[in-house]
């Protein structure tokens, strides 16, 4: 896989799965724009990326993907700084949990607005830039295995991640004539700051590992190469797909 000369946007790319994927894209040759809300955390990610792949260009752009105007502005800034956009990984998202009967409308909307609306805003804005460029591109949404198995304590999160799958399929059909491919990646249990509470719970960790055939949680780096593959131009016939990478958790 070779992304040399391409520019990739990774939303929420200043930590966790997003940063792991950003590293993979950079190693494959792409210049990277990270969109995120925490400037200090983004700067640390920039330093880490530059140390690992000093030959690439990296920029951090402050952006809340749930704000459409900020997304449009970030798209323009990225194209101005790096010349174009060839790849977008819509990874930004927030977690949520709570018993189904106790979820409030405000909490439901908070999760949907960031996770689902933010992915739509990002894809639409960047797809418009790709259409303007005229030579296609790749959009990759980060969903979750919560989209395909029952998640009784995070129905709003599961619904947002399920919605992403429908968005990906629709966008894949709509954008195919522009040579823009759209796919989704569904990670399993992963050691990140957002999932740290679950990982540090001995009983929960033991149960989830016992249900995972490879007998461990993932690290963010486990998704780097599959993301590169899904975004590589050589995969020109692969679109509208939802790829599960969970160590076998959902089939066991």
C-alpha positions as CSV (number, residue, x, y, z in Angstrom):
1,X,0.0,0.0,0.0
2,X,1.3,3.4,-1.0
3,X,-0.1,6.8,-0.1
4,X,2.8,8.9,-1.2
5,X,1.8,12.3,-2.3
6,X,-1.6,12.1,-0.8
7,X,-3.1,14.2,2.0
8,X,-5.2,12.6,4.8
9,X,-7.5,14.1,7.3
10,X,-8.0,12.2,10.6
11,X,-10.7,13.6,12.8
12,X,-10.1,13.0,16.5
13,X,-6.6,12.0,15.4
14,X,-4.8,13.3,18.4
15,X,-5.2,10.1,20.5
16,X,-6.4,6.5,20.6
17,X,-7.5,4.8,17.5
18,X,-7.3,8.0,15.5
19,X,-3.7,8.6,16.3
20,X,-2.9,4.9,15.6
21,X,-4.4,5.2,12.2
22,X,-2.7,8.6,11.5
23,X,0.6,6.9,12.2
24,X,-0.2,4.2,9.7
25,X,-1.2,6.6,7.0
26,X,1.9,8.7,7.5
27,X,4.2,5.6,7.4
28,X,2.5,4.7,4.1
29,X,3.5,8.2,2.7
30,X,0.6,10.5,3.4
31,X,0.8,14.0,4.8
32,X,-1.6,14.3,7.7
33,X,-4.1,16.9,9.0
34,X,-5.5,16.2,12.4
35,X,-8.8,17.8,13.3
36,X,-9.6,17.8,17.0
37,X,-10.8,20.0,19.9
38,X,-7.9,19.9,22.3
39,X,-4.9,22.0,21.0
40,X,-2.5,20.8,23.7
41,X,-3.3,17.2,23.0
42,X,-3.0,17.8,19.3
43,X,0.4,19.3,19.7
44,X,1.6,16.3,21.6
45,X,0.3,14.1,18.8
46,X,2.1,16.3,16.2
47,X,5.4,15.8,18.1
48,X,4.8,12.1,18.3
49,X,4.1,11.9,14.6
50,X,7.0,14.0,13.6
51,X,9.4,11.9,15.7
52,X,8.1,8.7,14.1
53,X,7.8,9.9,10.4
54,X,9.9,13.0,10.1
55,X,9.7,13.1,6.3
56,X,5.9,13.9,6.2
57,X,4.0,17.1,6.7
58,X,1.7,17.4,9.7
59,X,-0.8,20.0,10.7
60,X,-3.3,20.2,13.6
61,X,-6.5,22.1,13.0
62,X,-8.9,23.0,15.9
63,X,-12.3,21.7,14.9
64,X,-15.5,20.4,16.6
65,X,-17.0,18.1,14.0
66,X,-20.5,18.6,15.5
67,X,-20.3,22.2,14.3
68,X,-20.9,22.3,10.5
69,X,-19.3,25.7,10.0
70,X,-16.1,24.6,11.8
71,X,-16.0,21.5,9.6
72,X,-16.3,23.7,6.4
73,X,-13.6,26.0,7.7
74,X,-11.3,23.1,8.6
75,X,-11.7,21.7,5.1
76,X,-10.7,24.9,3.5
77,X,-7.7,25.3,5.9
78,X,-6.5,21.8,5.2
79,X,-6.7,22.3,1.4
80,X,-4.9,25.6,1.7
81,X,-2.1,24.2,3.9
82,X,-1.6,20.9,2.2
83,X,-2.9,21.6,-1.3
84,X,-5.6,19.0,-1.5
85,X,-7.5,16.2,0.4
86,X,-7.3,12.6,-0.8
87,X,-8.3,10.6,2.3
88,X,-10.6,11.2,5.2
89,X,-10.9,9.1,8.3
90,X,-13.9,10.2,10.3
91,X,-12.9,8.9,13.7
92,X,-14.0,11.7,16.1
93,X,-16.6,10.6,18.6
94,X,-17.6,10.6,22.2
95,X,-18.6,7.7,24.5
96,X,-21.8,7.4,26.4
97,X,-23.4,5.0,28.9
98,X,-26.5,4.7,31.0
99,X,-29.5,2.4,31.5
100,X,-32.0,2.6,28.6
101,X,-34.9,3.6,30.7
102,X,-33.0,6.5,32.2
103,X,-31.4,8.1,29.1
104,X,-32.5,11.7,28.7
105,X,-33.2,13.4,25.4
106,X,-30.3,15.7,26.0
107,X,-27.8,12.9,26.5
108,X,-29.2,11.0,23.5
109,X,-28.8,14.1,21.3
110,X,-25.3,14.8,22.6
111,X,-24.0,11.5,21.4
112,X,-25.9,11.5,18.1
113,X,-24.8,15.0,17.3
114,X,-21.1,14.3,17.7
115,X,-20.8,10.8,16.4
116,X,-23.4,10.6,13.6
117,X,-23.9,14.3,12.6
118,X,-20.2,14.9,12.9
119,X,-19.4,12.1,10.5
120,X,-22.0,13.3,8.0
121,X,-20.7,16.9,8.2
122,X,-17.1,15.7,7.7
123,X,-17.9,13.4,4.8
124,X,-20.1,15.9,3.0
125,X,-17.6,18.8,3.3
126,X,-14.6,16.8,2.3
127,X,-16.4,15.0,-0.5
128,X,-17.2,18.4,-2.0
129,X,-13.5,19.2,-1.9
130,X,-12.7,15.9,-3.6
131,X,-15.3,16.5,-6.3
132,X,-13.8,19.9,-6.9
133,X,-10.3,18.3,-7.3
134,X,-11.8,15.8,-9.8
135,X,-9.7,12.7,-9.1
136,X,-11.5,10.8,-6.5
137,X,-10.6,9.9,-3.0
138,X,-11.4,7.6,0.0
139,X,-13.6,8.2,3.0
140,X,-13.4,5.9,6.0
141,X,-15.7,6.1,9.0
142,X,-14.8,4.6,12.3
143,X,-17.9,2.8,13.7
144,X,-17.9,0.2,16.4
145,X,-18.9,-3.4,17.1
146,X,-21.6,-1.8,19.3
147,X,-23.4,-1.2,16.0
148,X,-24.0,-4.9,15.5
149,X,-24.4,-6.5,19.0
150,X,-26.7,-5.6,21.8
151,X,-25.4,-2.7,24.0
152,X,-28.0,-2.3,26.8
153,X,-26.0,0.4,28.6
154,X,-25.1,2.6,25.7
155,X,-28.1,2.6,23.3
156,X,-27.4,6.1,22.1
157,X,-23.8,5.3,21.3
158,X,-24.8,2.1,19.5
159,X,-27.4,3.9,17.5
160,X,-24.9,6.6,16.5
161,X,-22.5,3.9,15.3
162,X,-25.3,1.9,13.5
163,X,-26.3,5.1,11.8
164,X,-22.8,5.5,10.5
165,X,-23.1,2.2,8.6
166,X,-26.3,3.4,6.8
167,X,-24.5,6.7,6.0
168,X,-21.5,4.8,4.6
169,X,-23.6,2.7,2.3
170,X,-25.7,5.6,1.0
171,X,-22.6,7.8,0.5
172,X,-20.8,5.0,-1.3
173,X,-23.6,4.8,-3.9
174,X,-23.9,8.6,-4.2
175,X,-20.2,9.3,-4.6
176,X,-19.1,6.3,-6.8
177,X,-19.5,8.3,-10.0
178,X,-16.9,10.7,-8.6
179,X,-14.5,7.9,-7.9
180,X,-14.8,8.4,-4.2
181,X,-14.9,5.2,-2.2
182,X,-16.7,5.1,1.2
183,X,-16.2,2.3,3.8
184,X,-16.5,1.7,7.5
185,X,-14.2,0.1,10.0
186,X,-15.7,-1.5,13.2
187,X,-13.1,-1.8,15.9
188,X,-13.5,-4.2,18.9
189,X,-12.4,-3.7,22.5
190,X,-9.4,-1.4,22.3
191,X,-7.0,0.0,25.0
192,X,-7.6,3.8,24.8
193,X,-8.2,6.6,27.2
194,X,-11.9,6.5,26.4
195,X,-12.1,2.7,27.2
196,X,-9.7,2.8,30.2
197,X,-12.5,2.4,32.8
198,X,-13.6,-0.8,31.3
199,X,-10.0,-2.1,30.7
200,X,-9.0,-1.4,34.3
201,X,-12.1,-3.3,35.7
202,X,-10.6,-6.7,36.2
203,X,-13.8,-8.7,35.9
204,X,-14.9,-6.8,32.7
205,X,-11.5,-7.2,31.1
206,X,-11.5,-10.9,31.9
207,X,-14.9,-11.5,30.4
208,X,-14.3,-9.6,27.2
209,X,-10.9,-11.3,26.7
210,X,-12.5,-14.7,27.3
211,X,-15.0,-13.8,24.5
212,X,-12.3,-12.8,22.1
213,X,-10.7,-15.7,20.2
214,X,-7.3,-13.9,20.0
215,X,-7.4,-13.5,23.8
216,X,-6.5,-9.8,24.2
217,X,-7.8,-6.3,23.6
218,X,-6.6,-4.4,20.6
219,X,-4.2,-1.5,20.6
220,X,-4.7,1.6,18.3
221,X,-1.9,0.3,16.1
222,X,-3.9,-2.8,15.3
223,X,-6.0,-0.7,13.0
224,X,-3.2,1.2,11.1
225,X,-2.6,-1.2,8.3
226,X,-6.3,-2.1,7.6
227,X,-7.0,1.7,7.4
228,X,-4.2,2.2,4.9
229,X,-5.5,-0.7,2.8
230,X,-9.1,0.7,2.8
231,X,-7.8,4.1,1.8
232,X,-5.3,3.0,-0.9
233,X,-6.3,4.0,-4.5
234,X,-5.4,0.5,-5.7
235,X,-8.6,-0.7,-4.0
236,X,-10.7,1.0,-6.6
237,X,-13.5,-1.6,-6.6
238,X,-14.0,-1.7,-2.8
239,X,-16.7,0.6,-1.6
240,X,-19.8,0.5,0.7
241,X,-18.2,-2.1,2.9
242,X,-18.2,-2.5,6.7
243,X,-15.1,-4.2,7.9
244,X,-15.0,-5.7,11.5
245,X,-11.7,-5.9,13.2
246,X,-12.4,-7.2,16.7
247,X,-10.2,-10.3,17.2
248,X,-13.3,-12.5,16.5
249,X,-15.4,-11.0,19.4
250,X,-18.6,-10.7,17.4
251,X,-18.5,-14.2,15.8
252,X,-17.6,-16.2,19.0
